[in-house]
Amino acid sequence: MDKQNLKDLLKQLHEGLQDAETVDVELRSLLEALDKDIVQVLSRDDTAGDPIFTALSERSQALSAQFAAQHPKLEPVLRELGGMLEKIGV
């Protein structure tokens, strides 16, 4: 697993959110919770095959779908993040 790639994607997401004019409060809260959970999992030494990545991937994909309409520039980052999480969980 390449933790640095995940961290880079999270950084892109943070930068994109700062540039976004408006982000729904509920959606921002969900993104912050996802970010917190990903950072927590990445801080562990042994994450290979951790089933939590499947749940994080599903959450990321659901948020990606919500973002597609409101923030099309950020949606690809979330989609890629979900894909990476899914691959890690396999």
Buried (B, 14 or more C-beta within 10 A) or exposed (E): BEEEEBEEBBEBBBEBBEEBEEBEEEBEEBBEEBBEBBEEBBEEEEBEEBEBBBEBBBBBBBBBEBBBEEBEEBBBBBBBBBBBBBEBBE
